[in-house]
Amino acid sequence: MIVKIYPENPNQKEIDKIVEILRDGGLIIYPTDTVYAMGCDALNVRAVERICRLKGINPAKNNLSIVCHDLSNLSEYAKVDNSTFKLMKKNLPGPFTFILNTTSKLPKIYKEKKTVGIRIPDNNILRELVRCLDSPILTTSIKDDDEVIEYTTDPELIHEKYNELVDAVIDGGYGGIEPSTIVDCTGNEPEITRQGKGDLIL
């Protein structure tokens, strides 16, 4: 199923339809402020395991990332000190993934790695989905380095490729090709481990 949603003014009826899929443990593909990504309700362990299998992700070795609506309930999912919070506030919403230590509120699957990536993308569709779901969304980009660019930027082609694997693809217009900038905040100083679309404001 492909669902057209306009980023400037997301239609509530379409948002509700996608939220129902997420609540039922479904997988979706959606636009972000960087590349198109695949996700599910981050607190639904079965759905998270399904995505990990699909993407060949080992939760004990790979960072899992979640999308939050804003910074207000961040401390539920990650440990964040004042200086890191200020840094995130300066740069979010935006094309960044901040790596933080997990809290006990996240399911066990996240705790194997002990860290979690936090995303608050500058994309109305995705943030509205998270707000209405009232739960973070696990997110992983569908971009593979050896793939033809069009297949990861054109929603119609994405749907063609992933139709059998996910429950819905959101058409939010053409996607980008540059991933988020990853900032590791688990040490004494924030460290950029991947320079992507975002230029970090310190």
C-alpha positions as CSV (number, residue, x, y, z in Angstrom):
1,M,0.0,0.0,0.0
2,I,1.3,3.5,-0.9
3,V,-0.2,6.5,0.9
4,K,0.4,10.0,-0.3
5,I,0.9,12.6,2.5
6,Y,1.9,16.2,1.9
7,P,4.7,17.3,4.3
8,E,3.6,20.9,4.5
9,N,0.1,19.9,5.8
10,P,-0.2,16.2,6.7
11,N,-3.7,14.9,6.3
12,Q,-4.9,13.6,9.7
13,K,-7.0,10.8,8.2
14,E,-3.9,9.4,6.4
15,I,-1.7,9.9,9.5
16,D,-4.3,7.9,11.6
17,K,-4.3,5.1,9.0
18,I,-0.5,4.7,9.3
19,V,-0.6,5.0,13.1
20,E,-3.0,2.0,13.2
21,I,-0.6,0.0,11.1
22,L,2.2,0.9,13.5
23,R,0.0,0.0,16.6
24,D,-0.6,-3.4,15.0
25,G,3.1,-4.1,14.8
26,G,3.4,-3.2,11.1
27,L,6.4,-1.9,9.2
28,I,6.3,1.3,7.2
29,I,8.7,3.3,4.9
30,Y,8.6,7.1,5.2
31,P,10.4,10.3,4.2
32,T,12.7,12.0,6.7
33,D,14.8,15.2,6.4
34,T,17.6,13.1,4.9
35,V,16.8,9.7,3.2
36,Y,13.8,7.5,3.1
37,A,13.7,5.1,6.0
38,M,12.0,2.0,7.3
39,G,10.5,1.9,10.8
40,C,8.0,0.5,13.3
41,D,6.8,1.2,16.8
42,A,10.1,1.3,18.7
43,L,8.5,-0.3,21.8
44,N,7.0,-3.2,19.9
45,V,9.7,-5.9,20.3
46,R,8.3,-8.2,17.6
47,A,8.2,-5.4,15.0
48,V,11.8,-4.3,16.0
49,E,13.0,-7.9,15.6
50,R,11.3,-8.1,12.2
51,I,13.1,-5.0,10.9
52,C,16.4,-6.3,12.3
53,R,16.0,-9.6,10.4
54,L,14.9,-7.8,7.2
55,K,17.9,-5.4,7.3
56,G,20.4,-7.9,8.7
57,I,21.0,-5.8,11.8
58,N,22.5,-7.4,14.9
59,P,21.2,-5.3,17.8
60,A,24.2,-6.3,19.9
61,K,26.6,-4.8,17.4
62,N,24.7,-2.2,15.5
63,N,23.2,1.0,17.0
64,L,19.4,1.1,16.8
65,S,18.0,4.6,16.3
66,I,14.6,6.0,17.3
67,V,12.6,9.0,16.2
68,C,11.1,11.2,18.9
69,H,8.6,14.0,18.4
70,D,10.6,16.5,20.4
71,L,13.0,16.7,23.4
72,S,10.4,16.7,26.1
73,N,10.3,13.0,26.9
74,L,13.9,12.2,25.8
75,S,15.0,11.2,29.3
76,E,12.5,8.3,29.1
77,Y,14.7,6.6,26.5
78,A,18.2,8.0,26.9
79,K,20.5,9.3,29.5
80,V,21.3,12.9,28.7
81,D,23.3,15.5,30.7
82,N,22.8,19.3,30.6
83,S,25.5,20.1,28.0
84,T,24.3,17.3,25.6
85,F,20.7,18.5,26.0
86,K,21.7,22.1,25.1
87,L,23.7,20.8,22.1
88,M,20.6,18.8,20.9
89,K,18.3,21.7,21.5
90,K,20.5,23.9,19.2
91,N,20.5,21.4,16.4
92,L,17.1,19.7,16.5
93,P,14.8,19.2,14.6
94,G,17.4,18.5,12.0
95,P,19.5,15.9,10.1
96,F,21.3,14.5,13.1
97,T,21.5,11.2,15.0
98,F,22.7,11.6,18.6
99,I,24.2,8.5,20.2
100,L,23.3,8.3,23.9
101,N,23.3,5.7,26.6
102,T,20.0,3.9,27.0
103,T,17.7,3.9,30.0
104,S,15.8,1.0,31.5
105,K,12.5,2.1,29.8
106,L,13.6,0.8,26.4
107,P,13.0,-2.9,25.7
108,K,15.8,-5.3,26.3
109,I,16.7,-5.5,22.6
110,Y,18.2,-2.0,22.8
111,K,20.2,-2.7,25.9
112,E,22.5,-5.3,24.3
113,K,24.4,-2.4,22.7
114,K,23.7,-0.1,25.7
115,T,23.4,2.9,23.4
116,V,20.6,4.3,21.2
117,G,20.5,6.8,18.4
118,I,18.1,9.7,18.8
119,R,16.5,11.4,15.8
120,I,14.2,14.4,15.7
121,P,14.0,15.0,11.9
122,D,12.8,18.2,10.4
123,N,9.9,16.4,8.7
124,N,6.3,17.1,9.6
125,I,4.9,13.8,8.4
126,L,7.3,11.7,10.6
127,R,7.0,13.9,13.7
128,E,3.2,13.9,13.4
129,L,3.2,10.1,13.2
130,V,5.4,9.9,16.4
131,R,3.1,12.4,18.2
132,C,-0.1,10.5,17.3
133,L,1.4,7.1,18.0
134,D,2.6,8.4,21.4
135,S,5.7,6.2,21.1
136,P,9.0,6.6,19.4
137,I,9.6,5.0,16.0
138,L,12.5,2.7,15.3
139,T,14.2,4.0,12.2
140,T,16.7,2.6,9.7
141,S,17.5,4.1,6.3
142,I,16.7,2.1,3.2
143,K,19.7,3.5,1.4
144,D,22.4,0.9,0.5
145,D,25.7,2.0,-0.9
146,D,25.5,-0.3,-3.9
147,E,21.9,0.6,-4.9
148,V,20.8,2.7,-7.8
149,I,20.0,6.2,-6.3
150,E,16.4,6.4,-7.9
151,Y,15.3,3.3,-6.0
152,T,15.9,5.0,-2.6
153,T,14.6,8.5,-3.5
154,D,11.5,7.8,-5.6
155,P,8.5,6.6,-3.5
156,E,6.9,4.8,-6.5
157,L,10.1,2.8,-7.0
158,I,10.5,2.2,-3.3
159,H,7.0,0.8,-3.2
160,E,7.7,-1.4,-6.1
161,K,10.7,-2.9,-4.4
162,Y,9.5,-3.1,-0.8
163,N,5.7,-3.7,-1.3
164,E,5.9,-7.4,-0.2
165,L,8.1,-6.6,2.8
166,V,6.3,-3.7,4.5
167,D,2.7,-2.8,5.3
168,A,2.8,0.8,3.9
169,V,5.0,3.2,2.0
170,I,4.4,6.9,2.6
171,D,4.8,9.0,-0.5
172,G,6.0,12.3,0.9
173,G,7.7,13.4,-2.3
174,Y,11.3,12.7,-3.5
175,G,13.8,11.8,-0.8
176,G,17.4,12.9,-0.4
177,I,20.6,10.8,-0.8
178,E,22.7,12.2,2.1
179,P,22.3,10.5,5.5
180,S,22.2,12.2,8.9
181,T,25.3,13.4,10.7
182,I,26.0,11.0,13.6
183,V,27.2,12.6,16.9
184,D,28.4,10.3,19.6
185,C,27.6,11.8,23.0
186,T,28.6,8.8,25.2
187,G,32.1,10.1,25.9
188,N,33.5,13.2,27.6
189,E,33.1,15.3,24.5
190,P,30.6,15.0,21.6
191,E,32.3,13.3,18.6
192,I,31.1,13.3,15.0
193,T,31.5,9.7,13.8
194,R,29.8,10.3,10.4
195,Q,29.6,13.6,8.7
196,G,26.3,13.7,6.8
197,K,23.8,16.4,5.8
198,G,23.9,18.3,9.0
199,D,26.6,20.8,10.1
200,L,26.7,20.6,13.9
201,I,26.3,23.9,15.8
202,L,28.3,23.7,19.0
